């Protein structure tokens, strides 16, 4: 189950890529149920399993996850929580589903980096480490990027037609990264914050900058989601669901365009209106 990718260098970025396991696991499970007429049926439900992250042999956190991209999830979690600041500082990540663990070796981790925590409204009570407000004061997204109404409508349609675990089994959140109307990445998980972190981890691994990109999620846009979007330098966040007051406040603070209730051709734009082009 554990096939490792070897260390290699990006010639352009000159970054040492950490050694990562390459694991796979079933994302759905068949189960027998009774319906309202007492008929027995076999249906699929999403798998859910714990993944405990150990950082330099110290237990850090246990995430409940679908398990679709665990190495990317761990990378993105460490980055979005500001626990590890440089990819070069991670030596390896080894996921082992036999014991539901991810062992991370880092050159720079210090325990005090996780001493301050904020419990968020993420599914299953998310946690953000560090001083959120201090970090937000340094984050202001560029005004250069624009998004047209026709591209927004195309993105919504791409998401509607995309094959997914949700269509087969329900009960999961999906997140996608777009360049224009082209989908670059798609991840599903039992919690929307896990799906966000997985995409963040993949972006970090590929040295992909967020400026000009569009992030779509099926979940609500809370303050935590806005913080993560801003940390990835992504100027546009879209959701088929709604937003929260603090999410809108933070989006305005960091100059992020927040779209909610995206369905068909309908949407609400809550912040940074000047980036959007009606056509």
N, C-alpha and C positions, 0 to 999 in steps of 0.2 A: 504493500500500500504506500510505502514511502520511497518515491523515486525523486532524487534530489537534482535540482538544476545547479550546474557548476558555476562558480564565481566567474564573472566576466566584467569587462569594462565597456561603458558607452564611450566611444571614441570622441564624440562631441562634448558630452557633459562631463567627461572625465570623473565619473562617479563609480565607486566600487559597489557592485550589486550584491546584496546579501545572499547567502545560500538559502534557498527556499525549498521546502518539501513540495511535492505535487500530488495532493491527495484527492480522492474522489469518493463520494458516498451517495446513497440513494436519497433523493429529495422528497419523494412521496412514499406513502405506505397504503396498501390496500386494506380495507376494513369492511366487515359486514355490519349492516345497519337494518333497522326496521323503519318503514315509512308510516304515514298516517293511516294506511289501510292494512297494516300488519304484514306488508310484503317485505321479504328479505331481499336486500340488494347489496352488491359489492361496489363500493365507491373508493375514491382516493382522498387522502388527507395529507397535508404537509407534514413532513418529518420535523421534529424539533429536538434539539440535543444541546447539552451544555458543552461549552468550550472554555476551559480554564487557562488563562494566560499566565505563564510563569516568566518573569523578567529577571534574568541572572539568578535563577533558582528561587526567586521570591514570588509568592503568589500575589498577583496583581488584581485580577477580576475574573469573574465567570460570566460569559455572555451566552444567552440562549439564542441559538442560531439554526437556520436551515442547513448550513454547512456547504453551500454551493461554491464559495471561493474563500476558504478560511484563511489562507496566507495573506490575501489582499485585505481581508477584514482586519486581521491583526495589525498589518502595516498601517492601514487607515486609522484604526483606533489609536495607535501610539502617536500618530501625527496629529490627529484632530484634538486629542487630549493634551497636546504639547508636552508629552512625556519624552519623546525623542524628536529632536529638531532637525537632524541631518540623516539622510539615508545611509551615508558612509558610516554612521555610528552603530548601525545594526550589522552584526556579524552573520547571524543566521536566524531563521524561523523554522522550526520543525513541528508540524502538526501530526499528532498520533491519535486517530479515532478509536483505537483499542482502549485508550485510557482517557479519551476526551480532553486532550491537553494540547497546548501550543507552547513550546519552549523557545524563548527568545534570548539570544545572547547579544548584549550591547557593551560597547566600550565606555559609555559615558553616563549611564543611568545612576542617579542618586535618589535615595528613598525620600528625601524632603520634597522632591518634585511632585509627589502625590499626597502631600500632607493637607492641602486645602482642597475641599470638594464642594461642588454645588449639585444638588439633586434636581433634575430637570423633569419636564413632562413627557420625556421619551417613553415609548412602550416599555413597561417593566421598570419604570423609574430609571431613566438615564442618569449618568453622572458626568460632570465636567470637572476636571482637575485644574487648579490654578486660579488666578485672578482674571475673571472674564472681562470685567470693565476695563482693567488696565490694558488688556490685549485689544479690546474693541476700539479704544482711543487711538490706536496706531493703524487701524484698518479703515481705509477709505478707497473704494473701488474707482477705477478710471471711468471717465465719462465718454470715452471714445466709441465704445461698442454700441451698436444699435440692433434692434430686432423689429422686423416688419410683421404686420398683422397676417399676411399670407404665410410667412414662415411659421408663425405660431400655430396657425390652423393646420398646417402640414404636420407639425410635430404631434399635435393632439391626435391626428388621424393615424400616424405611424404607431403611436402607443395603443390606439384602439385595436389595430390589426395585428399587433405583435403577439406571437405565440408565447405562452407563459405558464408557469406552475399555477398561477392564480386561475387561469381558465380551466385547468384540469382538476385542481383541488381546492381553490379558494384560500382564504385565511392568511394570505401573505401580502407584504408590501413590495412594490417594485420601484426602482429608481433607474433613470437612464441619463446619459450624457450625450448631447447633440452638438454638432458643428453645422450651423444652418439647420436644414431638415434631415441631415444624415446622422443616424444613430451610431455613436462611437462605442458605447458600452451599455449593457443592461444587466442589472443584478436584482434578484429577489431574495427576501429574507423575512423571518417572522416579525422583525421589528424594522421600521423604516430607517432608524439610525444605523443599524447594522449594514443595510444596503448602501447608505451614504458613505459609511466608512470604507466599505469594500471598493467603491469607485474611487474614493480619495487615495486608497492604498495603491490601486492600479495606476492612477495618474502620477503618483510619486515615483513608482517603479519605472515608469516610462518617460519621466521628466516632461510630462504634458502640462502646459500652462493653461489656466482656466479663463484667461481674458478672451472675450468674444464667444465663449461657449454658453450653452443653455442646459440647465439641470432640471429634470422632470421627476416628480415623485407622486405616488398615489396617496401619500399620507398628508396630514395637515402640516402647515408651515408655522412652526413654533419658533421661539427665540433660539433654541438649540440648532434647529435646521438652518436658520439664517446665519448663525455664527459659523457653522461648518461650511456653508456656501461661501461666505466671505473669506474664510481661511484658505479655501481652494481658489480664491480670486475669480470666482464665477459671478458675472454681473446679473444673470437672469435665473430666477427660481420659479418654476411652474408647478402647480398641483391641481389635480382634479377635485381635491378637497378644499377646506377653508384655511383660514389663518387665525392667529391669536393677536391680541392687542400688543403684547410685548414683541412678538415677531415683526409686526409692522413698524414699531418704534425703532427696533434695532436695524431693520432694513433701511429706514430713512437715515439713520445715523451713519451707516457705512456706504450709503449711496448704492443700494442694491434694488433692482426692479423685481417686485414680488407680484406674481399672478396667481389667483385662486379661482376655484370653481370652473376650471377649464374643461369644457365639454362641447364637442361639435365646433361651432363657431362662437360659442359664448365664453366669456372670461370676465374677471374683475382685475384691474391693475391698481395696486394699493400704494405703490411708492415709485419714485424716480421715473415719473411719466415722460420726461424729456428724451429718454432713450428709445421710446417706442414710436414706430412709424405706422400710422394708419394708412392702408391702401385699399 
